[in-house]
Every structure is written in C-alpha cells, then in structure tokens.
Amino acid sequence: MLDLIIRGGQVVTPWGVGDWDVCIQGDKIVAITAPNTMTDDVGRVIDATGKVVVPGGIEPHAHIDAPIMGPGNLRTAPPEQVSRAALFGGTTTLLDFAIHHPGNTIAEAMQERTNSWRGNSYADYAHHLMLLGDIPQRTLESLHEHIEDGWTSVKIFTTNIRPPEMSGEPRKVGMGHLHDLMTVIQRHDAMLLVHSEDDDMVQYMYEKLQREERNEWWNMPQVHSNESEDVSFRRVLRVAEWTGAPVYFVHVSAREGINAIGEARNKGMAIYGETLHNYACFNANNYKEEDGMKYHTYPSLKSPEDAAMLWKGIAWGGLHTMATDEYCTDWNLKIAGKTVRDVTGGHNGAETRVGITYSEGVSKRGMSLQRFVDVTSANCARIMGLYPRKGALAPGSDADITLIDPTIKKRLTMDDFHISDYSIWEDFEIEGWPVMTIMRGTVAVEDGRLTAPAGGGQWLPRKLDREVTSRPIG
C-alpha cells in the first residue's frame, strides 16, 4: 500500500517533464509512473490537475538567528520563523552559517548552530562553516575532520563589507590565508563559498563619499560597485587556478561577475555562481524611492542592465542557483539607517524565492521547467552535496515536493507573507505561485494552512561528488 500519490500534474523530473503519477511510501518517492498505473490501495491521492509538480526548493544562502552587523546585540529571525515561511513558499531545505568567531573552535561554532536549530525548524537544514578574518593554522589543520563529518562547505569574505564603525569583528580574509584555505578545500573535496568584493575599493569609497558629503543611501552602488566585483572575482579566480579549488560565488550582482565565472568555467575550472531574486527584479533606481533603503542587500543593487543580465544567467545559463541571502529584520531596523555607512542589509526572501523565480522566469521569460528546477533546487543539491536525496523527483529521493498553480495572477499583499512586518515584494505582480508543499512525504502546507509539525526538520550531513569539485558541472 502506498501512502500518497500525486496525480494529474505536470511533473518535472531529471529525465523530462510529463503527466506522471508521483508515488510515495513513507518519506521517500518510490516510483514515477504513467497515470493510473498504481491502482492498489493508497492512503491519499492528491489531484494536481493544472499544477506544476517540482522538487521542494533548496535555499543555499540564509543568515538565520545570526548576529546583525552594527551596534547592539540584535539577531535575525530564528529557525522556527524562517523555516515556517519557507514552507509556505515551497522551500523545504535551508542552508545557513555556523560562524567561527576568532578565538573559538570550529566545534564550538557547530555546537552553537546545533543548539539554535535542533527541534526548532519545520524544514530540513544544513550549515556552511563561516570563517572570519585571519585563519589560524590550527583551524586549517582540523578542517578536514569536520568536512568528513558532513560539513562540506566553507564561506569567507574578501571584504569587511561595512565601514569600520559598523563592521564589528574583522571579516576580510587576505590572499595568503585564502590560498592556504583553498589548498585544504581542494585536497578534501569541499566547496568554498566567497563573498567577493575588493575591500580596498569598498573602504576607499566609504571615505570618499564622506569627504564629498554624498553619504545618502542611494549612493550605495558607488561603494559596492561593478568594478569592485570584477577585480575581486578575478583575484579569487587566479588563486583558485593556482590551487585547483572549487569556488561558489555568493550573490553575484553584476554582469562582470557573470563574465568572470563564465571565463573560468571555459577553462575547465569548477566555478559556480548564485544570484538573488531581489537583485534580478530590482535595480539601483529603486534606491531613489521613499524608504528605498528597504531594497538593500550587500553588495548593492546594480543597474537595470545588470539585472537583465542576471535573469539571462538564471534562465539560460551562466549562473547556477537562485538564493536570497535571507537576513530577516523588522521594518523599524530596516529603515533606521539613512546613509551608505549605516544602512542595514538583507531582507526576508526565503518565502518568495521559488514563486518569484517561477513567475518572472517561467511565466514572463519562457525559462524551461527543468531549468527552473535546476536553479531553485537541483543545482544547489548537486553543488552542496545533497543530490539526489534532495533536489529531484526520482525513486529513492526524499518526498519533498512543491505544487505550483500557474493560473494565479495577482499583486502580492502582506496577507501573502508569513514572516516580518514588511516585504519588498508587497504589490509585486506575479503569474504562478506555490499552493502546496510536501515535506518528506507529509503535507506541510495546504489551502493556505501550515500542517507540518513544529520542529520536524532534520539536519542533513553532506558529501560532495568529486565531479562537482573537479570540473564545471551544471
């Protein structure tokens, strides 16, 4: 007896798109069959007629229950809030960051994340390790142990991001430390995530705008500029060429970043890039709106031409994942900063990522359904070591499934969101939206109601495929 069959929908699998039945037993998909092939007793049949059936989304880049850069001890929204909203939006797996603060051990960073997440997430989850500033030799020497335990991705910054009075502890990793880290990453088949901006340029522009009394927040693209992204990406890629390390560039924001990634991949390098759906849908002109700082995520929004290139990279190739850089605060904090020096970055995007990518990519730009699955789920699963357990509708995969209704056409309102007291997506016009989410075989969201049990999310150990770390797949 099967527990569940999803019938009548347009099903997107690794081998194609068709009107198939998805058969589920327990928490796994056991078969994808021709319609009405399985006629034995079934616990429940879900009629998906007119719907698109895809793997549950995977969010590769989220800062959840994380320290907010700047004065005070504020933190972003916790796992229970973000994971709940994510399920409403068709995302079933979240990856956030275990921060290795200077003076602490990696084990302490991992334990902090375990304490924050265990029993508190509706969705499944995994963690990247984040290294800040100069990397101690003892950290490099012990890193392989944690990679072997399933923590297979490490993030660093090439910039402190904000000016000195707002940046807190140093984040920037210098080229020497980066080289040694890349050597370890390459040796142990891990993945290096890089927030890549040129810190000299960033900090110089903060000071230049201060001198010229041009500190208004809408000047942010002059600080976090196309040139800075270009120079930094190419420096990182040269070190990657020397070491052979794979690199995943987070939040690509400019055409220069896409070009640098493409050139490296043409050389056979294992280089990958994500962008954010807010980068692709908004641009630097939006900063000029009243309270336009609400759109800001580090690095900055760029030009309309850059946004168009990001969509081209997502829809037809050049970029590999759509992410959010989830960094959820309330409205008062988000609009408190008025200058390039004190604006708070981030937004609450985990709930809207899948729906916006479908609406803007598939409905409005003609992106294929298989490409949609790649950028919202499958590519992240492959690059981060979760495939095919996650990111695929296939026998043996977890039954994480999202149903999208392509006939929904509306403007989003605050009633459509389930986290925070504001959204940059309010009043955004959409065509197609998630309407049901299934989490490991259990219906988690249906008819606008959350039915998943609190704390049912599981931590996911990961192991990267050598193919992903040695050559440019995807």
C-alpha positions in Angstrom: 0.0 0.0 0.0 1.2 3.5 -0.9 0.8 6.4 1.5 0.4 9.0 -1.2 0.0 9.6 -4.9 0.2 12.9 -6.6 -1.8 12.6 -9.8 -2.7 14.7 -12.8 0.1 17.3 -12.6 2.9 18.3 -14.9 5.8 16.6 -13.2 9.4 17.8 -13.6 11.9 15.0 -13.2 15.6 14.7 -14.0 14.8 12.9 -17.3 12.0 15.2 -18.5 8.6 16.7 -17.9 5.4 14.7 -18.2 1.9 13.9 -16.9 3.0 11.2 -14.5 2.0 10.0 -11.1 4.4 10.5 -8.2 4.1 7.6 -5.8 5.3 8.0 -2.1 5.8 5.5 0.6 6.9 6.8 4.0 9.3 9.7 3.4 10.5 8.6 0.0 9.4 8.7 -3.6 9.2 5.0 -4.7 8.0 5.4 -8.3 7.2 7.9 -11.1 4.7 6.1 -13.2 2.3 6.6 -16.1 -1.1 7.9 -15.0 -3.2 5.5 -13.0 -0.6 2.7 -13.2 -0.7 2.1 -9.4 -4.2 1.1 -8.6 -3.7 -0.7 -5.3 -4.8 0.8 -2.0 -3.5 4.3 -1.5 -3.7 6.3 1.7 -4.4 9.6 -0.2 -4.5 10.7 -3.8 -3.8 14.4 -4.4 -5.3 15.8 -7.5 -2.7 18.0 -9.1 -4.6 18.7 -12.3 -3.4 22.0 -13.8 -0.5 22.3 -11.3 3.3 22.0 -11.9 4.9 19.5 -9.6 8.6 20.2 -8.7 11.1 19.2 -6.0 10.9 21.2 -2.9 13.1 24.3 -3.1 16.5 24.4 -1.5 17.7 27.8 -0.2 21.6 27.8 -0.4 22.3 31.1 1.4 20.5 32.2 4.5 21.5 34.1 7.7 19.1 32.7 10.3 19.4 33.6 14.0 22.6 35.4 13.1 24.2 38.5 14.6 23.2 41.7 12.8 26.2 43.8 11.8 26.3 47.1 13.7 25.9 48.3 17.2 24.0 46.2 19.8 23.3 42.5 20.1 20.4 42.2 17.6 19.9 38.9 15.7 18.0 38.0 12.5 14.8 35.9 12.7 15.2 32.4 14.2 14.8 29.0 12.5 11.2 28.4 13.5 10.1 31.7 11.8 12.2 31.4 8.7 11.5 27.7 8.1 7.8 28.2 8.6 7.7 31.0 6.0 10.0 28.9 3.7 7.5 26.0 3.6 4.7 28.4 2.7 6.8 29.4 -0.3 7.7 25.9 -1.4 11.2 25.7 0.1 11.8 22.5 2.1 15.6 22.8 2.9 17.6 25.7 4.2 21.4 26.2 4.4 22.7 28.8 6.9 26.0 29.5 8.5 28.0 28.3 11.6 30.2 31.3 12.4 33.7 30.6 13.6 34.5 33.7 15.6 38.2 34.4 16.3 39.3 32.7 19.4 36.6 29.9 19.2 37.0 26.4 17.8 35.1 25.0 14.8 33.4 22.6 17.1 32.1 25.4 19.2 30.7 27.1 16.1 29.0 23.9 15.1 27.5 23.4 18.5 26.0 26.9 18.5 24.2 26.1 15.3 23.0 22.7 16.5 21.6 24.4 19.7 19.8 27.0 17.6 18.3 24.6 15.1 17.7 21.2 16.7 14.0 20.8 17.4 13.2 24.4 16.1 12.9 24.0 12.4 9.9 23.0 10.2 12.2 22.4 7.2 15.3 20.3 6.8 18.6 22.1 7.1 22.3 22.1 6.8 25.1 24.6 7.6 28.1 26.1 5.9 31.0 26.9 8.1 31.9 30.7 8.0 35.5 31.7 8.7 36.2 35.3 9.7 39.5 37.3 9.3 42.9 35.7 9.6 42.5 31.9 9.7 44.6 30.2 12.4 46.8 27.3 11.4 45.1 25.0 13.9 41.8 25.8 12.1 43.2 24.8 8.8 44.7 21.6 10.2 41.4 20.5 11.8 39.1 21.4 9.0 39.3 18.0 7.3 37.8 16.3 10.3 34.6 18.4 10.0 34.4 18.0 6.2 34.5 14.2 6.8 31.6 14.7 9.3 29.4 16.2 6.7 30.2 20.0 6.9 31.4 20.2 3.4 31.2 23.9 2.6 33.1 26.9 3.9 32.4 30.6 3.4 34.8 33.5 3.6 34.7 37.2 2.8 37.3 39.3 0.8 35.9 42.5 2.4 34.8 43.7 5.8 31.7 44.9 3.9 30.8 47.9 6.1 32.9 50.9 7.3 35.0 50.3 10.5 32.4 51.8 12.9 29.7 49.3 11.7 31.7 46.2 10.7 32.4 44.7 14.1 35.0 41.9 14.2 37.1 41.7 11.0 35.7 39.6 8.2 38.2 40.0 5.4 40.4 37.0 4.6 43.6 38.1 2.9 45.0 36.4 -0.2 47.7 34.4 1.7 45.1 32.9 4.1 42.8 32.3 1.1 45.5 30.4 -0.7 46.1 28.0 2.2 42.4 27.6 2.8 41.8 26.8 -0.9 44.6 24.1 -0.7 42.7 22.4 2.1 39.4 22.7 0.3 40.8 21.2 -2.9 42.5 18.3 -1.0 39.4 17.2 0.8 36.7 17.8 -1.9 34.9 20.6 -0.1 33.3 23.7 -1.6 34.5 27.3 -0.9 31.8 30.0 -0.8 33.1 33.5 -1.4 31.6 36.9 -0.7 33.8 38.6 -3.2 34.3 42.4 -3.3 37.6 44.4 -3.3 37.9 45.7 0.3 40.4 48.5 -0.7 37.9 49.9 -3.2 34.9 49.5 -0.8 36.6 51.2 2.1 38.1 53.9 -0.1 34.6 54.8 -1.5 33.1 55.0 2.0 35.7 57.6 2.8 35.5 59.4 -0.5 31.7 59.8 -0.2 32.1 61.0 3.4 34.6 63.7 2.2 32.3 64.8 -0.6 29.2 64.8 1.6 27.4 62.3 -0.6 26.5 59.8 2.0 22.8 59.3 1.1 21.9 55.6 0.9 21.2 55.7 -2.8 24.9 56.2 -3.5 25.5 52.6 -2.3 26.3 51.3 -5.9 29.3 53.6 -5.9 30.7 51.8 -2.8 29.8 48.3 -3.7 30.5 48.7 -7.4 30.7 46.7 -10.6 34.4 47.4 -10.7 34.9 46.1 -7.2 33.1 42.8 -8.1 35.1 42.4 -11.3 38.5 43.0 -9.6 37.8 40.8 -6.6 36.3 37.9 -8.6 39.3 37.8 -10.9 41.8 37.8 -8.0 40.0 35.0 -6.3 39.8 33.0 -9.6 43.6 33.4 -10.1 44.2 31.8 -6.7 41.7 29.1 -7.5 43.6 28.5 -10.7 46.8 28.0 -8.8 45.3 25.7 -6.2 42.6 23.9 -8.1 40.0 24.7 -5.5 36.3 24.8 -6.5 34.6 28.2 -5.8 30.9 29.1 -5.4 30.5 32.9 -5.6 27.6 34.0 -3.5 25.2 36.8 -4.5 26.6 37.7 -7.9 25.2 41.2 -8.5 26.8 42.4 -11.8 27.5 41.4 -15.3 31.2 41.5 -14.6 30.8 38.7 -12.1 28.9 36.5 -14.6 31.6 37.1 -17.2 34.4 36.2 -14.8 32.6 32.9 -13.8 32.0 32.0 -17.5 35.6 32.6 -18.5 36.8 30.4 -15.6 34.4 27.6 -16.5 35.5 27.7 -20.1 39.0 26.9 -18.7 37.5 23.8 -17.1 37.5 25.2 -13.6 34.9 24.1 -11.0 33.4 27.5 -10.5 29.7 28.3 -9.7 27.6 31.4 -9.1 24.4 32.3 -7.4 22.4 35.4 -7.6 19.4 36.7 -5.5 15.9 37.1 -6.8 15.8 40.7 -5.5 19.0 41.5 -7.5 17.3 40.3 -10.6 13.9 42.0 -10.0 15.0 45.4 -8.6 17.9 47.7 -9.5 19.7 50.8 -8.3 16.9 53.1 -9.4 14.7 51.6 -6.6 17.1 53.1 -4.0 15.7 56.5 -5.0 12.2 55.6 -3.8 11.0 56.8 -0.4 12.4 54.4 2.1 14.4 52.9 -0.8 17.0 51.5 1.6 14.5 48.7 2.2 15.8 47.1 -1.0 19.4 47.0 0.1 21.4 43.8 0.5 25.2 43.7 0.5 26.6 44.1 -2.1 24.4 46.7 -3.7 21.7 46.6 -6.4 23.2 47.5 -9.7 21.9 48.9 -13.0 18.8 47.7 -14.9 21.2 46.3 -17.5 22.9 44.2 -14.8 19.5 43.0 -13.5 18.7 41.9 -17.1 22.0 40.0 -17.3 21.2 38.2 -14.0 18.0 37.0 -15.5 19.7 35.9 -18.6 22.2 33.9 -16.4 19.5 32.3 -14.4 17.1 31.5 -17.2 19.6 30.3 -19.9 22.9 29.7 -18.3 25.9 31.4 -16.7 24.5 31.3 -13.1 23.6 28.2 -11.2 21.3 28.9 -8.2 18.8 31.5 -7.2 19.2 32.4 -3.5 18.1 35.1 -1.1 20.8 35.9 1.4 17.9 35.8 3.9 18.6 38.3 6.7 15.2 39.0 8.3 14.8 42.1 10.5 11.8 44.2 11.3 10.8 47.4 9.4 12.0 49.8 12.0 15.5 48.4 11.9 15.5 48.1 8.2 14.8 51.8 7.6 16.7 53.2 10.6 19.9 53.7 8.5 19.8 56.6 6.1 23.4 56.7 4.7 25.8 54.3 2.9 27.6 53.9 6.2 24.7 52.7 8.4 22.0 51.0 6.2 21.1 47.5 7.4 21.4 45.0 4.6 19.3 41.9 3.9 15.6 41.1 3.5 13.0 38.3 4.2 13.2 36.4 0.9 13.1 32.7 1.6 9.3 32.6 1.3 9.2 34.4 -2.1 12.2 32.9 -3.9 10.5 29.9 -5.6 7.3 31.8 -6.5 9.2 34.9 -7.9 11.6 32.7 -9.9 8.7 30.8 -11.4 6.6 34.0 -12.1 9.5 36.0 -13.6 11.5 33.2 -15.1 9.0 30.7 -16.4 5.8 32.7 -16.9 7.3 36.0 -18.1 10.6 35.0 -19.7 10.0 31.5 -21.0 12.5 29.7 -18.8 12.1 25.9 -19.1 10.6 24.0 -16.2 13.7 21.8 -15.9 15.9 25.0 -15.8 13.6 26.3 -13.1 14.1 23.2 -11.0 17.9 23.4 -11.6 18.2 27.0 -10.2 15.7 26.6 -7.3 16.6 23.1 -6.1 18.7 20.6 -8.1 21.9 22.6 -8.7 22.1 23.6 -5.1 21.7 19.9 -4.1 24.4 18.9 -6.5 26.9 21.6 -5.6 26.4 21.3 -1.9 26.3 17.5 -1.6 22.6 16.8 -1.1 21.8 15.2 -4.5 19.9 13.0 -5.3 18.4 12.8 -1.8 17.2 16.3 -2.3 16.6 18.3 -5.5 15.0 15.5 -7.6 11.6 13.9 -8.2 13.0 10.4 -8.6 12.7 6.9 -7.0 14.7 6.9 -3.7 14.7 10.7 -3.3 13.1 12.4 -0.3 9.5 13.2 -1.0 10.0 16.9 -0.8 7.5 18.3 -3.3 6.0 21.6 -4.2 2.9 22.2 -6.3 2.7 25.5 -8.2 -0.5 26.9 -9.7 0.4 28.7 -12.9 -3.0 30.3 -13.2 -2.6 32.5 -10.2 -2.2 36.1 -11.4 -2.3 38.8 -8.7 -0.4 41.5 -6.9 1.1 40.3 -3.7 -0.1 41.8 -0.4 1.1 41.4 3.2 -1.5 38.7 3.6 0.6 36.5 1.3 3.6 36.6 3.7 4.2 34.8 6.9 7.3 36.5 8.4 8.3 40.0 9.5 6.2 43.2 9.3 7.3 44.3 5.8 8.3 42.8 2.4 9.9 44.4 -0.6 7.6 42.1 -2.6 4.4 43.8 -1.4 2.4 44.9 -4.5 4.7 42.9 -6.8 2.7 41.3 -9.7 3.1 37.6 -10.1 2.0 34.8 -12.5 2.1 31.5 -10.8 2.6 30.7 -7.1 3.2 27.7 -4.8 0.0 26.3 -3.3 1.1 23.1 -1.6 4.3 21.9 0.0 5.1 18.3 1.0 7.9 17.6 3.3 9.4 14.1 3.3 6.1 12.6 2.4 3.9 14.6 4.8 1.7 17.5 3.6 3.2 20.6 5.2 1.2 23.4 3.6 -2.2 23.1 2.1 -5.0 25.6 1.4 -3.0 28.4 2.9 -2.6 26.5 6.2 0.6 25.1 7.8 0.1 21.4 8.7 3.7 20.4 9.3 4.7 19.5 12.9 6.8 22.1 14.7 10.5 21.0 15.0 10.2 18.2 12.4 13.1 19.4 10.4 16.3 17.3 10.2 20.0 18.2 10.0 21.5 16.9 6.7 25.1 15.7 6.6 26.6 16.2 3.2 29.3 14.7 0.9 30.4 16.3 -2.3 30.8 14.4 -5.5 34.3 14.6 -6.9 32.7 15.5 -10.3 31.4 18.7 -8.7 34.7 19.8 -7.2 37.0 18.9 -10.1 35.1 20.3 -13.2 32.3 22.7 -14.0 29.1 20.7 -13.9 25.6 22.2 -14.4 
